[in-house]
Protein backbone atom coordinates (compact mmCIF):
# COMPACT_ATOMS: atom_id res chain seq x y z
CA UNK A 1 0.00 0.00 0.00
CA UNK A 2 1.29 3.42 -0.90
CA UNK A 3 0.50 5.00 2.45
CA UNK A 4 1.70 8.10 4.23
CA UNK A 5 3.70 7.52 7.38
CA UNK A 6 3.18 10.67 9.43
CA UNK A 7 6.15 11.36 11.69
CA UNK A 8 6.78 13.76 14.53
CA UNK A 9 10.08 15.52 13.84
CA UNK A 10 12.35 17.47 16.14
CA UNK A 11 15.38 19.63 15.42
CA UNK A 12 18.45 17.86 16.77
CA UNK A 13 19.89 21.22 17.79
CA UNK A 14 16.92 21.95 20.08
CA UNK A 15 16.75 18.88 22.30
CA UNK A 16 16.17 20.75 25.56
CA UNK A 17 14.79 19.14 28.71
CA UNK A 18 11.26 20.16 27.70
CA UNK A 19 11.62 18.69 24.21
CA UNK A 20 13.06 15.46 25.60
CA UNK A 21 10.11 15.25 27.94
CA UNK A 22 7.50 15.61 25.21
CA UNK A 23 9.51 13.34 22.91
CA UNK A 24 9.33 10.64 25.54
CA UNK A 25 5.62 11.30 26.01
CA UNK A 26 4.90 11.18 22.26
CA UNK A 27 6.82 7.90 22.02
CA UNK A 28 4.66 6.53 24.82
CA UNK A 29 1.51 7.93 23.22
CA UNK A 30 2.20 6.39 19.81
CA UNK A 31 2.40 2.87 21.25
CA UNK A 32 -1.23 2.96 22.36
CA UNK A 33 -3.55 1.20 19.91
CA UNK A 34 -6.83 2.91 20.80
CA UNK A 35 -6.14 6.29 22.29
CA UNK A 36 -9.76 7.20 23.01
CA UNK A 37 -10.27 4.28 25.39
CA UNK A 38 -6.88 4.38 27.09
CA UNK A 39 -6.67 5.82 30.59
CA UNK A 40 -2.97 6.64 30.65
CA UNK A 41 -3.06 5.88 34.36
CA UNK A 42 0.72 5.60 34.57
CA UNK A 43 1.00 9.30 33.70
CA UNK A 44 -1.93 10.84 35.56
CA UNK A 45 -0.09 11.62 38.79
CA UNK A 46 2.39 14.13 37.37
CA UNK A 47 2.75 17.09 39.75
CA UNK A 48 5.80 18.94 38.42
CA UNK A 49 5.98 22.28 36.62
CA UNK A 50 4.06 22.95 33.41
CA UNK A 51 6.32 23.28 30.38
CA UNK A 52 5.29 24.83 27.05
CA UNK A 53 6.06 23.49 23.61
CA UNK A 54 4.77 24.21 20.10
CA UNK A 55 4.10 21.80 17.25
CA UNK A 56 3.28 22.46 13.59
CA UNK A 57 0.76 20.28 11.73
CA UNK A 58 -1.54 20.36 8.71
CA UNK A 59 -5.34 20.32 8.71
CA UNK A 60 -5.77 16.62 8.02
CA UNK A 61 -7.23 13.55 9.67
CA UNK A 62 -3.74 12.08 9.98
CA UNK A 63 -3.15 14.49 12.88
CA UNK A 64 -6.21 13.24 14.77
CA UNK A 65 -4.08 11.56 17.43
CA UNK A 66 -2.74 14.92 18.58
CA UNK A 67 -6.19 16.54 18.51
CA UNK A 68 -7.73 13.71 20.55
CA UNK A 69 -4.89 13.86 23.06
CA UNK A 70 -5.41 17.60 23.48
CA UNK A 71 -9.18 17.21 23.80
CA UNK A 72 -8.81 14.52 26.45
CA UNK A 73 -6.30 16.56 28.41
CA UNK A 74 -3.48 14.01 28.13
CA UNK A 75 -0.83 16.68 27.58
CA UNK A 76 -1.86 18.98 30.42
CA UNK A 77 -2.17 16.06 32.83
CA UNK A 78 1.45 15.28 32.05
CA UNK A 79 2.80 18.78 32.56
CA UNK A 80 2.80 19.86 28.90
CA UNK A 81 1.22 23.04 27.58
CA UNK A 82 1.02 22.22 23.86
CA UNK A 83 0.40 24.91 21.25
CA UNK A 84 -0.56 23.74 17.76
CA UNK A 85 0.17 25.84 14.67
CA UNK A 86 -1.35 25.02 11.27
CA UNK A 87 0.79 24.91 8.11
CA UNK A 88 -0.17 24.14 4.48
CA UNK A 89 2.04 21.03 4.35
CA UNK A 90 4.30 18.85 6.46
CA UNK A 91 7.28 20.28 4.59
CA UNK A 92 6.21 23.80 5.51
CA UNK A 93 5.87 22.75 9.14
CA UNK A 94 9.35 21.22 9.17
CA UNK A 95 10.82 24.34 7.58
CA UNK A 96 9.08 26.46 10.23
CA UNK A 97 10.70 24.28 12.88
CA UNK A 98 14.11 24.78 11.28
CA UNK A 99 13.46 28.55 11.32
CA UNK A 100 12.73 28.34 15.08
CA UNK A 101 9.07 29.30 14.64
CA UNK A 102 7.97 26.09 16.40
CA UNK A 103 9.65 23.36 18.44
CA UNK A 104 8.37 20.25 16.64
CA UNK A 105 6.52 19.32 13.45
CA UNK A 106 4.55 16.51 11.88
CA UNK A 107 5.25 15.51 8.29
CA UNK A 108 5.38 12.54 5.96
CA UNK A 109 8.42 10.33 5.55
CA UNK A 110 8.92 12.06 2.18
CA UNK A 111 9.26 15.51 3.74
CA UNK A 112 11.51 14.19 6.50
CA UNK A 113 13.78 12.27 4.10
CA UNK A 114 14.08 15.31 1.85
CA UNK A 115 15.38 17.44 4.71
CA UNK A 116 17.84 14.74 5.75
CA UNK A 117 19.19 14.52 2.20
CA UNK A 118 19.62 18.29 2.26
CA UNK A 119 21.85 17.94 5.32
CA UNK A 120 19.46 19.32 7.94
CA UNK A 121 20.23 18.29 11.53
CA UNK A 122 16.82 16.84 12.50
CA UNK A 123 15.50 13.52 13.77
CA UNK A 124 12.12 11.78 14.00
CA UNK A 125 10.87 10.58 17.37
CA UNK A 126 7.86 8.53 16.33
CA UNK A 127 5.33 7.58 13.65
CA UNK A 128 1.85 8.88 14.42
CA UNK A 129 -0.14 7.13 11.68
CA UNK A 130 -0.14 5.41 8.31
CA UNK A 131 -2.84 6.51 5.92
CA UNK A 132 -4.01 6.99 2.36
CA UNK A 133 -5.34 10.54 2.10
CA UNK A 134 -4.26 12.12 -1.18
CA UNK A 135 -6.54 12.74 -4.15
CA UNK A 136 -6.54 14.38 -7.55
CA UNK A 137 -9.62 16.41 -8.49
CA UNK A 138 -10.23 17.45 -12.10
CA UNK A 139 -12.73 19.83 -13.71
CA UNK A 140 -15.03 18.04 -16.16
CA UNK A 141 -15.64 21.28 -18.08
CA UNK A 142 -11.90 21.41 -18.81
CA UNK A 143 -12.16 18.14 -20.71
CA UNK A 144 -11.13 15.86 -17.85
CA UNK A 145 -13.27 12.77 -17.33
CA UNK A 146 -10.62 10.06 -17.48
CA UNK A 147 -6.97 9.85 -16.48
CA UNK A 148 -5.57 9.95 -20.03
CA UNK A 149 -7.18 13.38 -20.52
CA UNK A 150 -4.86 14.91 -17.91
CA UNK A 151 -2.16 15.29 -20.56
CA UNK A 152 -1.42 18.92 -21.31
CA UNK A 153 -3.50 20.16 -18.39
CA UNK A 154 -2.50 22.55 -15.61
CA UNK A 155 -2.44 20.84 -12.24
CA UNK A 156 -2.05 22.54 -8.89
CA UNK A 157 0.09 20.68 -6.38
CA UNK A 158 2.41 21.74 -3.54
CA UNK A 159 5.73 21.30 -5.31
CA UNK A 160 8.56 19.52 -3.52
CA UNK A 161 6.22 17.79 -1.10
CA UNK A 162 4.58 14.40 -0.63
CA UNK A 163 1.53 15.24 -2.80
CA UNK A 164 3.81 15.91 -5.79
CA UNK A 165 5.54 12.58 -5.25
CA UNK A 166 2.19 10.75 -4.99
CA UNK A 167 0.89 12.53 -8.11
CA UNK A 168 4.00 11.70 -10.14
CA UNK A 169 3.75 8.06 -9.07
CA UNK A 170 0.04 7.94 -9.93
CA UNK A 171 0.73 9.38 -13.38
CA UNK A 172 3.58 6.91 -13.93
CA UNK A 173 1.34 3.96 -13.13
CA UNK A 174 -1.16 5.27 -15.68
CA UNK A 175 1.36 5.82 -18.47
CA UNK A 176 1.58 9.62 -18.24
CA UNK A 177 4.87 11.47 -18.07
CA UNK A 178 4.58 14.41 -15.65
CA UNK A 179 6.63 16.48 -18.12
CA UNK A 180 3.53 16.45 -20.34
CA UNK A 181 1.63 18.45 -17.71
CA UNK A 182 1.93 21.98 -16.42
CA UNK A 183 2.48 21.67 -12.67
CA UNK A 184 1.99 24.85 -10.65
CA UNK A 185 2.70 25.34 -6.96
CA UNK A 186 -0.66 25.38 -5.15
CA UNK A 187 -0.70 24.61 -1.40
CA UNK A 188 -3.41 22.16 -0.38
CA UNK A 189 -4.96 24.91 1.75
CA UNK A 190 -5.58 26.86 -1.50
CA UNK A 191 -6.76 23.88 -3.54
CA UNK A 192 -10.47 24.71 -3.26
CA UNK A 193 -10.20 28.30 -4.47
CA UNK A 194 -7.67 27.43 -7.18
CA UNK A 195 -9.94 24.81 -8.73
CA UNK A 196 -13.29 26.53 -8.22
CA UNK A 197 -11.98 29.82 -9.65
CA UNK A 198 -10.50 28.08 -12.69
CA UNK A 199 -6.89 28.88 -11.86
CA UNK A 200 -6.03 25.25 -12.62
CA UNK A 201 -7.64 22.34 -14.48
CA UNK A 202 -7.04 19.86 -11.67
CA UNK A 203 -5.64 19.96 -8.17
CA UNK A 204 -3.96 17.62 -5.69
CA UNK A 205 -5.69 17.77 -2.33
CA UNK A 206 -6.95 15.92 0.74
CA UNK A 207 -9.82 16.17 3.20
CA UNK A 208 -11.59 18.31 4.25
CA UNK A 209 -10.84 20.21 1.03
CA UNK A 210 -12.16 17.42 -1.22
CA UNK A 211 -15.61 17.68 0.33
CA UNK A 212 -15.51 21.49 0.07
CA UNK A 213 -14.78 21.22 -3.65
CA UNK A 214 -17.65 18.77 -4.12
CA UNK A 215 -20.00 21.04 -2.17
CA UNK A 216 -19.30 23.88 -4.60
CA UNK A 217 -18.89 21.99 -7.87
CA UNK A 218 -20.90 18.79 -7.45
CA UNK A 219 -20.77 16.52 -10.50
CA UNK A 220 -18.62 19.03 -12.37
CA UNK A 221 -15.50 17.36 -10.97
CA UNK A 222 -13.96 13.90 -11.10
CA UNK A 223 -11.92 12.52 -8.21
CA UNK A 224 -9.14 9.92 -8.18
CA UNK A 225 -7.40 8.39 -5.19
CA UNK A 226 -3.73 8.81 -6.14
CA UNK A 227 -2.41 6.42 -3.49
CA UNK A 228 -4.57 3.34 -3.86
CA UNK A 229 -3.85 2.86 -7.55
CA UNK A 230 -0.77 0.72 -6.89
CA UNK A 231 -2.95 -2.26 -6.00
CA UNK A 232 -5.30 -1.76 -8.94
CA UNK A 233 -2.37 -1.30 -11.30
CA UNK A 234 -0.77 -4.58 -10.17
CA UNK A 235 -4.08 -6.40 -10.63
CA UNK A 236 -4.84 -4.89 -14.05
CA UNK A 237 -1.38 -5.86 -15.32
CA UNK A 238 -1.78 -9.47 -14.15
CA UNK A 239 1.18 -9.26 -11.78
CA UNK A 240 -0.76 -11.11 -9.06
CA UNK A 241 -3.36 -13.85 -8.80
CA UNK A 242 -5.48 -11.49 -6.69
CA UNK A 243 -8.41 -9.90 -8.52
CA UNK A 244 -9.78 -7.50 -5.92
CA UNK A 245 -8.15 -4.69 -4.00
CA UNK A 246 -7.96 -5.75 -0.33
CA UNK A 247 -9.63 -3.78 2.43
CA UNK A 248 -6.43 -2.41 3.89
CA UNK A 249 -8.11 -1.55 7.19
CA UNK A 250 -8.07 -5.28 7.96
CA UNK A 251 -4.29 -5.38 7.66
CA UNK A 252 -3.24 -2.83 10.24
CA UNK A 253 -1.90 -5.26 12.82
CA UNK A 254 1.10 -7.56 12.45
CA UNK A 255 -0.83 -10.73 13.24
CA UNK A 256 -3.20 -9.94 10.36
CA UNK A 257 -0.27 -9.29 8.02
CA UNK A 258 1.25 -12.68 8.85
CA UNK A 259 -1.97 -14.40 7.77
CA UNK A 260 -1.97 -12.84 4.29
CA UNK A 261 -1.26 -14.84 1.19
CA UNK A 262 1.97 -13.86 -0.64
CA UNK A 263 0.07 -12.38 -3.58
CA UNK A 264 -1.97 -10.19 -1.26
CA UNK A 265 1.19 -8.99 0.43
CA UNK A 266 2.48 -7.93 -2.99
CA UNK A 267 -0.67 -5.89 -3.52
CA UNK A 268 -0.17 -4.05 -0.26
CA UNK A 269 3.45 -3.27 -1.06
C-alpha positions in Angstrom: 0.0 0.0 0.0 1.3 3.4 -0.9 0.5 5.0 2.4 1.7 8.1 4.2 3.7 7.5 7.4 3.2 10.7 9.4 6.2 11.4 11.7 6.8 13.8 14.5 10.1 15.5 13.8 12.4 17.5 16.1 15.4 19.6 15.4 18.4 17.9 16.8 19.9 21.2 17.8 16.9 21.9 20.1 16.7 18.9 22.3 16.2 20.7 25.6 14.8 19.1 28.7 11.3 20.2 27.7 11.6 18.7 24.2 13.1 15.5 25.6 10.1 15.3 27.9 7.5 15.6 25.2 9.5 13.3 22.9 9.3 10.6 25.5 5.6 11.3 26.0 4.9 11.2 22.3 6.8 7.9 22.0 4.7 6.5 24.8 1.5 7.9 23.2 2.2 6.4 19.8 2.4 2.9 21.2 -1.2 3.0 22.4 -3.6 1.2 19.9 -6.8 2.9 20.8 -6.1 6.3 22.3 -9.8 7.2 23.0 -10.3 4.3 25.4 -6.9 4.4 27.1 -6.7 5.8 30.6 -3.0 6.6 30.6 -3.1 5.9 34.4 0.7 5.6 34.6 1.0 9.3 33.7 -1.9 10.8 35.6 -0.1 11.6 38.8 2.4 14.1 37.4 2.7 17.1 39.7 5.8 18.9 38.4 6.0 22.3 36.6 4.1 23.0 33.4 6.3 23.3 30.4 5.3 24.8 27.1 6.1 23.5 23.6 4.8 24.2 20.1 4.1 21.8 17.2 3.3 22.5 13.6 0.8 20.3 11.7 -1.5 20.4 8.7 -5.3 20.3 8.7 -5.8 16.6 8.0 -7.2 13.5 9.7 -3.7 12.1 10.0 -3.2 14.5 12.9 -6.2 13.2 14.8 -4.1 11.6 17.4 -2.7 14.9 18.6 -6.2 16.5 18.5 -7.7 13.7 20.6 -4.9 13.9 23.1 -5.4 17.6 23.5 -9.2 17.2 23.8 -8.8 14.5 26.4 -6.3 16.6 28.4 -3.5 14.0 28.1 -0.8 16.7 27.6 -1.9 19.0 30.4 -2.2 16.1 32.8 1.4 15.3 32.0 2.8 18.8 32.6 2.8 19.9 28.9 1.2 23.0 27.6 1.0 22.2 23.9 0.4 24.9 21.3 -0.6 23.7 17.8 0.2 25.8 14.7 -1.3 25.0 11.3 0.8 24.9 8.1 -0.2 24.1 4.5 2.0 21.0 4.3 4.3 18.9 6.5 7.3 20.3 4.6 6.2 23.8 5.5 5.9 22.8 9.1 9.3 21.2 9.2 10.8 24.3 7.6 9.1 26.5 10.2 10.7 24.3 12.9 14.1 24.8 11.3 13.5 28.5 11.3 12.7 28.3 15.1 9.1 29.3 14.6 8.0 26.1 16.4 9.7 23.4 18.4 8.4 20.3 16.6 6.5 19.3 13.4 4.5 16.5 11.9 5.3 15.5 8.3 5.4 12.5 6.0 8.4 10.3 5.5 8.9 12.1 2.2 9.3 15.5 3.7 11.5 14.2 6.5 13.8 12.3 4.1 14.1 15.3 1.9 15.4 17.4 4.7 17.8 14.7 5.7 19.2 14.5 2.2 19.6 18.3 2.3 21.9 17.9 5.3 19.5 19.3 7.9 20.2 18.3 11.5 16.8 16.8 12.5 15.5 13.5 13.8 12.1 11.8 14.0 10.9 10.6 17.4 7.9 8.5 16.3 5.3 7.6 13.7 1.9 8.9 14.4 -0.1 7.1 11.7 -0.1 5.4 8.3 -2.8 6.5 5.9 -4.0 7.0 2.4 -5.3 10.5 2.1 -4.3 12.1 -1.2 -6.5 12.7 -4.2 -6.5 14.4 -7.6 -9.6 16.4 -8.5 -10.2 17.5 -12.1 -12.7 19.8 -13.7 -15.0 18.0 -16.2 -15.6 21.3 -18.1 -11.9 21.4 -18.8 -12.2 18.1 -20.7 -11.1 15.9 -17.8 -13.3 12.8 -17.3 -10.6 10.1 -17.5 -7.0 9.9 -16.5 -5.6 10.0 -20.0 -7.2 13.4 -20.5 -4.9 14.9 -17.9 -2.2 15.3 -20.6 -1.4 18.9 -21.3 -3.5 20.2 -18.4 -2.5 22.5 -15.6 -2.4 20.8 -12.2 -2.1 22.5 -8.9 0.1 20.7 -6.4 2.4 21.7 -3.5 5.7 21.3 -5.3 8.6 19.5 -3.5 6.2 17.8 -1.1 4.6 14.4 -0.6 1.5 15.2 -2.8 3.8 15.9 -5.8 5.5 12.6 -5.2 2.2 10.8 -5.0 0.9 12.5 -8.1 4.0 11.7 -10.1 3.8 8.1 -9.1 0.0 7.9 -9.9 0.7 9.4 -13.4 3.6 6.9 -13.9 1.3 4.0 -13.1 -1.2 5.3 -15.7 1.4 5.8 -18.5 1.6 9.6 -18.2 4.9 11.5 -18.1 4.6 14.4 -15.7 6.6 16.5 -18.1 3.5 16.5 -20.3 1.6 18.5 -17.7 1.9 22.0 -16.4 2.5 21.7 -12.7 2.0 24.9 -10.6 2.7 25.3 -7.0 -0.7 25.4 -5.1 -0.7 24.6 -1.4 -3.4 22.2 -0.4 -5.0 24.9 1.7 -5.6 26.9 -1.5 -6.8 23.9 -3.5 -10.5 24.7 -3.3 -10.2 28.3 -4.5 -7.7 27.4 -7.2 -9.9 24.8 -8.7 -13.3 26.5 -8.2 -12.0 29.8 -9.6 -10.5 28.1 -12.7 -6.9 28.9 -11.9 -6.0 25.2 -12.6 -7.6 22.3 -14.5 -7.0 19.9 -11.7 -5.6 20.0 -8.2 -4.0 17.6 -5.7 -5.7 17.8 -2.3 -6.9 15.9 0.7 -9.8 16.2 3.2 -11.6 18.3 4.2 -10.8 20.2 1.0 -12.2 17.4 -1.2 -15.6 17.7 0.3 -15.5 21.5 0.1 -14.8 21.2 -3.6 -17.6 18.8 -4.1 -20.0 21.0 -2.2 -19.3 23.9 -4.6 -18.9 22.0 -7.9 -20.9 18.8 -7.5 -20.8 16.5 -10.5 -18.6 19.0 -12.4 -15.5 17.4 -11.0 -14.0 13.9 -11.1 -11.9 12.5 -8.2 -9.1 9.9 -8.2 -7.4 8.4 -5.2 -3.7 8.8 -6.1 -2.4 6.4 -3.5 -4.6 3.3 -3.9 -3.9 2.9 -7.5 -0.8 0.7 -6.9 -2.9 -2.3 -6.0 -5.3 -1.8 -8.9 -2.4 -1.3 -11.3 -0.8 -4.6 -10.2 -4.1 -6.4 -10.6 -4.8 -4.9 -14.0 -1.4 -5.9 -15.3 -1.8 -9.5 -14.1 1.2 -9.3 -11.8 -0.8 -11.1 -9.1 -3.4 -13.9 -8.8 -5.5 -11.5 -6.7 -8.4 -9.9 -8.5 -9.8 -7.5 -5.9 -8.1 -4.7 -4.0 -8.0 -5.8 -0.3 -9.6 -3.8 2.4 -6.4 -2.4 3.9 -8.1 -1.5 7.2 -8.1 -5.3 8.0 -4.3 -5.4 7.7 -3.2 -2.8 10.2 -1.9 -5.3 12.8 1.1 -7.6 12.5 -0.8 -10.7 13.2 -3.2 -9.9 10.4 -0.3 -9.3 8.0 1.2 -12.7 8.8 -2.0 -14.4 7.8 -2.0 -12.8 4.3 -1.3 -14.8 1.2 2.0 -13.9 -0.6 0.1 -12.4 -3.6 -2.0 -10.2 -1.3 1.2 -9.0 0.4 2.5 -7.9 -3.0 -0.7 -5.9 -3.5 -0.2 -4.0 -0.3 3.5 -3.3 -1.1 
